[in-house]
Amino acid sequence: MVVPLTDLVTDLATDLPIDLAAAPDIHQRRRLPASLVIGGLIVLTLFTAAALAQWIAPYPYDQMHIRDRFAPPGWHYFAGTDEYGRDVFSRLLFGSQLSLALGATATIIAMAIGVPLGLIAGYRRGWVDEVIMRCLDVMLAFPPIMLVLLILAVTPPSLVKTSIAIGVLAVAPIARVTRSVTLDLMSGEFIEAARARGERLSYMLLRELLPNIWPVLMVEASLRVVFAVLLGAVLSFLGFGVQPPAADWGLMISNGRAFVDTAPWISLAPGIAMSITVIGISLVGDGLREVLDPKLGAGR
Amino acid sequence: MSGMPAALHSASLAAEPLLEVRDLTIRYRQGDRRITAVRDVNLSLKPGGALAIVGESGSGKSSVAGAILDFLGPAAEVSGTILFEGENLLGLGATPRRNILGRRIGAVFQDPFTALNPALRIGRQIAEPMVQHLRLPLPEALRRAENALHEMGIERAAEVARAFPHQLSGGMKQRALIAAALACEPPLVILDEPTTALDVTVEAQILRLLSRLRRDKGISLLFISHNLGVVRRLCDDVAVMYASQLVELGNVRRVLERPTHPYSKGLLASRPPLAAAARSNRLAAIAGQMPTSPEPEAGCVFAPRCPFCEPRCTAGAQPLTMVGEYQEVRCWKSEGLAAWPPQPAAAVATPHFHRGDALVNVTRLSKIFGGGAGLPAWRLSLAGGRPRLYRPPRRIPAVNDVTFSISPGEVLGLVGESGCGKSTLGRLLLQLLRQSDGSVEFDGADVARLSSRALAPFRKQAQLVFQNVGSSLNPRLSVGEALSRPLALFNLTSRRDRIQRVEALLDMVRLPAAYRKRFPHQLSGGERQRVAIARALATEPRFIVCDEPVSALDVSVQATIVNLLADLRDQLGLSYLFISHDLAVVAQLSDRIAVMYRGRICEIGTATDVLAPPHHPYTRMLLASAANDEPVVEPIAAGVAAGPQTGCVFAARCPHKIGAICHTTPPPVKALSESHAIACHLDIAPSTAPTPVVVHLDAQRAAI
């Protein structure tokens, strides 16, 4: 529940049971951290571009311009063309759809499984904790690429399956983070007070624990999106992800590899796009953690 | 105590002061705002002197120490001068300042449990400053470290020097830290609340050690504390700080016996006396709260809370003026001011309790903690040929064969040092822990036998209030949400009336209704404790376990919370198990007192019985430490190994031990009267009891 800012200010002004200075964060308008603003702008631009790719892309992603093969970046082709004369900028825009979709779904899948597991392990302790954490340890023992390749190799590749594979991979780290924060919170006396009231398990996990874990999870989630985008690109690069002629950043880098000497823009443009995405999402994660911290600026 | 009362920052100083603070002002930048933590503070300390700075948290006392030690960080703006041995510390660069710290100024801090590096041996940590500052070779420094430990009254100094911090008790750690601070024989040692984290008996030892070091080595002490009683034993002069200003300073005895500033009077009056209190008794309290960024230009900073306040007080800035010969005070009407007004007694009849109709009945209760859970608790043994997995039977009895009962409406105080099992006992009573043996009956029903579903009515009737005001409220829930949850859980009020009920609860703990919308970080420590009490009251309980509810609070706040708990006890007919390490606080609130040592109750009786002789030797030790006026027998070994106990648990520390019987045979429980029982081998009867400790009201209280 969020208390409207104005309510608190009027309460303070009318009752004045303590002096206003004691709670500087309520009467001072909270400023957003720079990292959130910059990161947010980057991510917002990326999502808009991905959503509007059909309309803002100058050319369809698979349209070939045979005369303009290997055209350098210029007025007609912002980021040049590739070996088939396809517009690299248009392909970038369509590729961002795939990358962002992959990052988001994989992270959502990982959180949906990892957070409950970590919460229960940290809350219950004992054998429940042992069983859950040892199973996750087994998952962690596999080299990540191997595990994904294993999943993808037995069945034909598709975006949904890639997302699931990458998401499952991130379950263990998310569960571990959730568990360690939970363990830390469990020593808090408000947990004991809730137990002394005989609260149900669901209330303990969802109302007492989860809201306190959320800020840490936001940072973790932003990291996971970044990893998912990168891993997706690696899979495409290796040929296990999205198949040609689909536009995908990893695939584009892989294709451009052969022409790095003569037409570096083919690989460079998706590389730069990926860097910007990664930086933007990380900044958002950092910023969110600060904003979500209730003690921010309280000075005690 | 030096004969000559030191005049502070006056021209009549005989000796050149060792430390002189002039016009010290410290501001902290917080966003666009400047918060003044210290304003125009003037202090001086002559060689060999001891000066105390006393005040509640947030008064700026630690910032003064921080400015001298250069610990304030980049957000602090420091102005004024700090002359140490004739040199202005604030004008020095980082390197020369660092060379003075440790070498010429030693420092000891509050928390001995985190101040030592857990990975280094004690001796090495004491030797380090000598290697750093005196350029001694390490072996020589280590040898001196051992001597230093010996000087701190540690018997097996060589052994302790080779130990790691986790192997030592809190008191031993603090001794080691004092040894480290004194390693380079600095003329000045700054002590910031050095005994606050320690038990009273250990505190008494550390204070005696400090006054011996002061006498033998001629060291000057700057002692920061919130505890006036501690200051009295050690210091010549005291400076009382309130809301960034010095409000009173002068000779310790004068200030404590005849305080002139209303704040000093209030502070002294709100300390509970070490005596049983009538049910109607309430502690004197200072109403209101300390302002965080006060404006003394607009008048006395204490005026809003002062019972003597009149229009002239808020007419303009208040100067420090001399009163009498060696006392200065920032109050224009201090001359002939009356004593701090006592809290009016509550109108309550003294109830009579019958042991027959107990609300809580504890019989032979024991809790033995095993050697941990999960895989790490298992050990692999290769002895005897075949490898074997086993779980070592580490049995640590936290509560051992405890029997008592609490009548409806009665308060049982539980006193003991940290680690004696008193918190575990409280958790057992509420079935937050399952006992290993024995039974807990609540209202006639054995709660250990109830299923978790059947436990719900018990949960509603038995509640808990905690010590740690920082973590007792969920930081993500507003006060209103935290208070309405128990109402919803037990279906106590309809959804419509819930807000009214929450406001009524807030009113019960004397908080304004608008606090409903606040979050815990927007509340002060005392306010959080009130909310935690309101949350416990929300279920309309009959019994509350109060686990050290006031030990984390300042004295003046502590008095208001103790009064609140007393009011609620009388209005609602509540029973408490009131757990505390502070005998005076327990005595204030309790009908009966149980004294606990290492899992066992060694004495139980009415508050008057326990506080008056004859005493159990341990009770006697606690009383002597709290009264601060009699040498306490040092424990022979701190943290005695928890081996199999056959005899008296207190035997290892007992100064009145009669012989082997104390170690081999459990002491018999002797009933001295219908209500008073002591577990001891000594032939305890009023005539042959060990010399009684005279428990007088603190001298300063009597004088007010």
Interface residues (C-beta under 8 A of the other chain):
Chain A: M1 V3 D7 L8 D11 T14 D15 P17 I18 D19 A21 A22 A23 P24 D25 I26 Q28 R125 G126 W127 D129 E130 S187 G188 E189 F190 E192 A193 R195 A196 R197 G198 E199 R207 E208 P211 N212 P294 K295 G297 A298 G299 R300
Chain B: Q30 G31 R33 I35 Q289 P291 T292 S293 A373 G374 L375 L430 L432 S452 L455 A456 R459 K460 A462 Q463 L464 F466 Q467 N468 S471 S472 L473 N474 P475 R476 L477 S478 E481 R485 P486 L489 F490 L511 P512 A514 Y515 K517 R518 F519 H521 Q522 S524 A532 R535 A536 T539
